[in-house]
Amino acid sequence: MEDVNLILLVVGFFVGYFLKGFFGFRSAWSATGELVEKVGNQSLKLLGTTVYRVSYIDQLYKKAIEIAQGNEAVKIHNNELEHEFEIWKKKTMKVFVESYPEEFKWQLEATDWKSAMNLLTDIYKKEKLKENEKLQEHNG
């Protein structure tokens, strides 16, 4: 009878150790996935901010060209700027997708420029809703 108790104790210890390791791994995996998602979202926000600021600089550049060289020069420079921007967008999304950790690519929603901008819009909408809820709680 003592042998059976000893065997059950040892087996119970190893089963408990295995389960603890499994649940610890699962918890760490979930936390890592959440971190990767948040970093990806922050990268998209940074990308959106960059696009906004580049657009503003482009407008200033086109205005300066228009003043200095006229409307025809603006059209030429505008086409060049749009072409360069399209190249930049493709390269940026390629690097973003390639740099996303392989283990978490299943959660990657933004694989091209359009899906990235749609996801960015959703992120901003969710943040705006959270802000409004906090304001209502604070005021109400």
Backbone as JSON, one array per atom type, in Angstrom:
{
  "sequence": "MEDVNLILLVVGFFVGYFLKGFFGFRSAWSATGELVEKVGNQSLKLLGTTVYRVSYIDQLYKKAIEIAQGNEAVKIHNNELEHEFEIWKKKTMKVFVESYPEEFKWQLEATDWKSAMNLLTDIYKKEKLKENEKLQEHNG",
  "N": [[0.8, -1.19, 0.0], [1.97, 1.25, 0.73], [3.75, 1.61, -1.36], [2.06, 2.14, -3.5], [0.94, 4.57, -2.7], [3.25, 6.16, -2.71], [3.91, 6.06, -5.42], [1.61, 7.28, -6.49], [1.92, 9.81, -5.34], [4.32, 10.7, -6.58], [3.55, 10.6, -9.3], [1.38, 12.39, -9.21], [2.75, 14.71, -8.49], [4.32, 15.15, -10.82], [2.32, 15.4, -12.76], [1.01, 17.68, -11.8], [3.16, 19.49, -12.01], [3.53, 19.46, -14.77], [1.03, 20.47, -15.64], [1.08, 23.0, -14.44], [3.24, 24.13, -15.84], [2.18, 24.04, -18.44], [-0.11, 25.76, -18.25], [1.2, 28.08, -17.49], [2.79, 28.54, -19.75], [0.76, 28.9, -21.64], [-0.44, 31.22, -20.67], [1.71, 33.03, -20.87], [2.07, 32.97, -23.64], [-0.35, 34.08, -24.53], [-0.13, 36.65, -23.42], [2.11, 37.54, -24.8], [1.15, 37.52, -27.41], [-0.8, 39.52, -27.2], [0.84, 41.72, -26.65], [2.32, 41.86, -29.05], [0.26, 42.47, -30.82], [-0.54, 45.0, -29.83], [1.82, 46.47, -30.25], [1.94, 46.32, -33.01], [-0.39, 47.77, -33.65], [0.32, 50.28, -32.6], [2.42, 50.83, -34.33], [1.01, 51.13, -36.7], [-0.43, 53.43, -36.05], [1.66, 55.25, -35.86], [2.49, 55.17, -38.49], [0.21, 56.27, -39.72], [0.31, 58.87, -38.66], [2.69, 59.71, -39.78], [2.05, 59.67, -42.52], [0.09, 61.67, -42.57], [1.62, 63.93, -41.88], [3.53, 63.97, -43.92], [1.87, 64.41, -46.06], [1.0, 66.99, -45.48], [3.43, 68.4, -45.7], [3.93, 67.91, -48.4], [1.83, 69.4, -49.54], [2.62, 71.99, -48.84], [5.0, 72.07, -50.27], [4.04, 71.83, -52.92], [2.59, 74.2, -53.1], [4.65, 76.06, -52.87], [6.08, 75.46, -55.21], [4.15, 76.13, -57.09], [3.98, 78.9, -56.7], [6.58, 79.64, -57.39], [7.08, 78.44, -59.94], [4.73, 77.97, -61.38], [1.51, 76.54, -62.53], [1.81, 74.3, -64.28], [4.26, 73.15, -63.6], [3.62, 72.35, -61.06], [1.8, 70.28, -61.55], [3.47, 68.36, -62.74], [5.33, 67.86, -60.65], [3.51, 66.98, -58.75], [2.62, 64.55, -59.85], [5.04, 63.14, -59.73], [5.43, 63.1, -56.95], [3.17, 61.61, -56.12], [3.72, 59.16, -57.37], [6.12, 58.42, -56.07], [5.09, 58.21, -53.48], [3.32, 56.05, -53.72], [5.17, 53.98, -54.22], [6.54, 54.08, -51.78], [4.47, 53.37, -49.99], [3.97, 50.68, -50.71], [6.48, 49.49, -50.16], [6.66, 50.02, -47.41], [4.47, 48.57, -46.32], [5.23, 46.03, -47.08], [7.59, 45.65, -45.57], [6.45, 45.88, -43.02], [4.71, 43.63, -42.9], [6.54, 41.55, -43.38], [8.19, 41.86, -41.16], [6.59, 41.29, -39.04], [6.13, 39.09, -36.34], [6.52, 35.66, -37.03], [5.11, 33.66, -35.63], [2.83, 34.94, -34.88], [1.48, 35.82, -37.07], [-1.0, 34.98, -37.79], [-2.79, 36.63, -36.52], [-2.57, 38.96, -37.82], [-4.05, 41.6, -39.37], [-3.7, 43.64, -41.18], [-2.48, 43.59, -44.24], [-2.02, 44.85, -46.58], [-1.98, 48.2, -48.0], [-4.57, 49.34, -48.03], [-6.07, 47.72, -46.24], [-4.59, 48.23, -43.95], [-5.07, 50.96, -43.51], [-7.84, 50.87, -43.1], [-7.92, 49.33, -40.76], [-6.54, 51.07, -39.09], [-8.35, 53.2, -38.99], [-10.44, 51.9, -37.63], [-9.14, 51.46, -35.17], [-8.75, 54.11, -34.28], [-11.45, 54.87, -34.04], [-12.34, 53.14, -31.98], [-10.74, 54.05, -29.88], [-11.71, 56.65, -29.66], [-14.34, 56.15, -28.85], [-13.84, 55.0, -26.33], [-12.69, 57.21, -25.07], [-14.89, 58.97, -25.06], [-16.65, 57.52, -23.42], [-15.26, 57.6, -20.99], [-15.3, 60.35, -20.5], [-18.06, 60.72, -20.17], [-18.5, 59.16, -17.87], [-16.99, 60.6, -16.08], [-18.23, 63.1, -16.13], [-20.84, 62.39, -15.57]],
  "CA": [[0.0, 0.0, 0.0], [2.86, 2.41, 0.75], [4.32, 1.77, -2.7], [1.03, 2.77, -4.33], [0.87, 5.97, -2.28], [4.46, 6.83, -3.19], [3.76, 6.19, -6.88], [0.59, 8.31, -6.72], [2.53, 11.08, -4.98], [5.27, 11.07, -7.62], [2.77, 10.86, -10.51], [0.64, 13.61, -8.95], [3.7, 15.82, -8.57], [4.68, 15.4, -12.22], [1.13, 15.9, -13.46], [0.86, 19.07, -11.36], [4.26, 20.26, -12.6], [3.23, 19.58, -16.2], [-0.11, 21.38, -15.8], [1.55, 24.35, -14.1], [4.04, 24.57, -16.98], [1.29, 24.26, -19.57], [-0.89, 26.98, -18.04], [2.14, 29.21, -17.51], [3.13, 28.77, -21.16], [-0.43, 29.44, -22.3], [-0.59, 32.6, -20.2], [2.78, 33.83, -21.47], [1.79, 33.04, -25.08], [-1.43, 35.05, -24.69], [0.41, 37.98, -23.13], [3.0, 37.9, -25.9], [0.28, 37.84, -28.55], [-1.41, 40.83, -26.95], [1.91, 42.7, -26.82], [2.61, 41.98, -30.48], [-0.87, 43.17, -31.43], [-0.48, 46.4, -29.44], [2.95, 47.09, -30.94], [1.51, 46.47, -34.41], [-1.33, 48.89, -33.72], [1.08, 51.51, -32.41], [3.15, 51.05, -35.58], [0.04, 51.67, -37.66], [-0.7, 54.82, -35.66], [2.84, 56.02, -36.27], [2.42, 55.24, -39.95], [-0.83, 57.24, -40.04], [0.83, 60.2, -38.34], [3.71, 60.02, -40.8], [1.35, 59.99, -43.77], [-0.54, 62.98, -42.4], [2.64, 64.98, -41.9], [4.12, 64.01, -45.26], [0.85, 65.05, -46.9], [1.05, 68.42, -45.2], [4.68, 68.91, -46.3], [3.71, 67.89, -49.85], [0.99, 70.55, -49.89], [3.47, 73.19, -48.76], [5.95, 71.97, -51.39], [3.32, 72.14, -54.16], [2.27, 75.63, -53.07], [5.89, 76.78, -53.16], [6.37, 75.25, -56.63], [3.17, 76.91, -57.83], [4.38, 80.31, -56.61], [7.86, 79.85, -58.07], [7.18, 77.97, -61.32], [3.43, 77.92, -62.06], [0.65, 75.36, -62.41], [2.32, 73.14, -65.03], [5.32, 72.54, -62.8], [2.95, 71.69, -59.93], [1.25, 69.01, -62.05], [4.6, 67.43, -62.92], [5.82, 67.49, -59.33], [2.46, 66.22, -58.1], [2.71, 63.18, -60.37], [6.24, 62.53, -59.16], [5.18, 62.86, -55.52], [2.22, 60.49, -56.01], [4.43, 57.93, -57.74], [7.03, 58.11, -54.96], [4.27, 57.81, -52.34], [2.85, 54.69, -54.0], [6.31, 53.09, -53.99], [6.79, 54.07, -50.34], [3.4, 52.61, -49.34], [4.19, 49.25, -50.96], [7.66, 49.07, -49.4], [6.34, 50.08, -45.99], [3.61, 47.44, -45.96], [6.03, 44.81, -47.24], [8.45, 45.56, -44.39], [5.59, 45.65, -41.87], [4.25, 42.24, -42.93], [7.7, 40.67, -43.23], [8.77, 42.01, -39.83], [5.65, 40.79, -38.03], [6.61, 37.77, -35.89], [5.93, 34.54, -37.76], [4.19, 32.93, -34.76], [1.62, 35.72, -34.64], [0.94, 36.33, -38.34], [-2.41, 34.61, -37.88], [-3.61, 37.73, -36.01], [-2.27, 40.15, -38.63], [-5.19, 41.99, -40.2], [-3.25, 44.61, -42.19], [-1.47, 43.0, -45.13], [-1.79, 45.8, -47.66], [-2.2, 49.57, -47.57], [-5.99, 49.6, -47.78], [-6.47, 47.06, -44.99], [-3.91, 48.94, -42.86], [-5.79, 52.21, -43.25], [-9.13, 50.49, -42.52], [-7.65, 48.94, -39.38], [-6.19, 52.29, -38.37], [-9.62, 53.9, -38.77], [-11.12, 51.17, -36.55], [-8.41, 51.72, -33.92], [-9.09, 55.46, -33.85], [-12.86, 54.89, -33.62], [-12.42, 52.49, -30.67], [-10.15, 54.96, -28.89], [-12.63, 57.77, -29.49], [-15.45, 55.65, -28.04], [-13.34, 54.88, -24.95], [-12.56, 58.58, -24.55], [-16.24, 59.49, -24.8], [-17.18, 56.82, -22.25], [-14.57, 58.13, -19.8], [-15.84, 61.68, -20.26], [-19.42, 60.57, -19.65], [-18.39, 58.69, -16.5], [-16.44, 61.7, -15.28], [-19.24, 64.16, -16.05], [-22.13, 61.9, -15.12]],
  "C": [[0.85, 1.27, 0.0], [3.46, 2.67, -0.62], [3.33, 2.48, -3.62], [0.91, 4.25, -3.98], [2.07, 6.76, -2.78], [4.38, 7.06, -4.7], [2.73, 7.28, -7.21], [1.13, 9.7, -6.39], [3.46, 11.57, -6.08], [4.52, 11.43, -8.91], [1.99, 12.17, -10.35], [1.53, 14.84, -9.03], [4.02, 16.17, -10.02], [3.49, 15.91, -13.04], [0.89, 17.36, -13.09], [1.92, 19.97, -11.97], [4.0, 20.5, -14.09], [2.09, 20.57, -16.43], [0.28, 22.82, -15.48], [2.36, 24.92, -15.27], [3.18, 24.89, -18.19], [0.51, 25.55, -19.42], [-0.01, 28.21, -18.0], [2.53, 29.56, -18.93], [1.97, 29.41, -21.89], [-0.63, 30.91, -21.92], [0.46, 33.51, -20.83], [2.54, 34.0, -22.97], [0.7, 34.07, -25.36], [-0.93, 36.47, -24.47], [1.33, 38.45, -24.26], [2.2, 38.28, -27.14], [-0.37, 39.2, -28.41], [-0.38, 41.94, -27.13], [2.21, 42.93, -28.29], [1.5, 42.75, -31.19], [-0.82, 44.67, -31.1], [0.67, 47.13, -30.13], [2.62, 47.3, -32.42], [0.56, 47.63, -34.58], [-0.62, 50.22, -33.53], [1.89, 51.85, -33.67], [2.23, 51.64, -36.64], [-0.31, 53.12, -37.34], [0.46, 55.72, -36.08], [2.86, 56.2, -37.78], [1.37, 56.26, -40.38], [-0.38, 58.66, -39.77], [1.85, 60.64, -39.37], [3.06, 60.42, -42.11], [0.71, 61.37, -43.69], [0.49, 64.1, -42.53], [3.32, 65.09, -43.27], [3.15, 64.69, -46.22], [0.87, 66.56, -46.71], [2.29, 69.05, -45.83], [4.55, 68.94, -47.83], [2.86, 69.07, -50.3], [1.79, 71.85, -49.86], [4.44, 73.23, -49.94], [5.26, 72.36, -52.7], [2.95, 73.63, -54.23], [3.5, 76.46, -53.42], [6.27, 76.65, -54.64], [5.43, 76.08, -57.48], [3.56, 78.39, -57.84], [5.63, 80.56, -57.45], [7.82, 79.52, -59.56], [5.85, 77.87, -62.06], [2.74, 76.57, -61.96], [1.19, 74.13, -63.12], [3.39, 72.41, -64.24], [4.71, 71.79, -61.6], [2.4, 70.34, -60.36], [2.35, 67.96, -62.21], [5.1, 66.94, -61.57], [4.79, 66.66, -58.56], [2.48, 64.76, -58.55], [3.92, 62.45, -59.8], [6.03, 62.17, -57.69], [4.23, 61.68, -55.32], [2.88, 59.16, -56.34], [5.37, 57.48, -56.61], [6.25, 57.61, -53.75], [3.74, 56.39, -52.52], [3.97, 53.67, -53.77], [6.57, 52.95, -52.49], [5.75, 53.23, -49.6], [3.63, 51.1, -49.51], [5.39, 48.73, -50.16], [7.36, 49.01, -47.91], [5.5, 48.89, -45.56], [4.36, 46.12, -46.11], [6.92, 44.6, -46.02], [7.61, 45.25, -43.15], [5.17, 44.18, -41.79], [5.41, 41.28, -42.73], [8.28, 40.72, -41.83], [7.86, 41.5, -38.72], [6.09, 39.39, -37.63], [5.81, 36.64, -36.53], [4.86, 33.81, -36.92], [2.85, 33.64, -34.59], [1.02, 36.27, -35.94], [-0.53, 35.99, -38.51], [-3.31, 35.75, -37.39], [-3.41, 39.01, -36.8], [-3.44, 40.44, -39.57], [-4.77, 42.89, -41.36], [-2.14, 43.99, -43.03], [-1.19, 43.86, -46.36], [-2.19, 47.19, -47.17], [-3.66, 49.83, -47.2], [-6.44, 48.97, -46.47], [-5.81, 47.72, -43.78], [-4.65, 50.23, -42.51], [-7.18, 51.94, -42.66], [-8.96, 50.1, -41.04], [-7.3, 50.16, -38.53], [-7.44, 53.12, -38.06], [-10.39, 53.23, -37.63], [-10.46, 51.43, -35.2], [-8.76, 53.1, -33.39], [-10.53, 55.56, -33.36], [-13.01, 54.27, -32.23], [-11.85, 53.4, -29.58], [-11.06, 56.15, -28.62], [-13.82, 57.36, -28.63], [-15.03, 55.52, -26.57], [-13.2, 56.24, -24.3], [-13.92, 59.15, -24.18], [-16.87, 58.83, -23.57], [-16.55, 57.35, -20.97], [-15.09, 59.53, -19.47], [-17.25, 61.62, -19.67], [-19.4, 60.1, -18.2], [-17.93, 59.81, -15.58], [-17.49, 62.8, -15.08], [-20.54, 63.68, -15.41], [-22.11, 61.34, -13.77]]
}
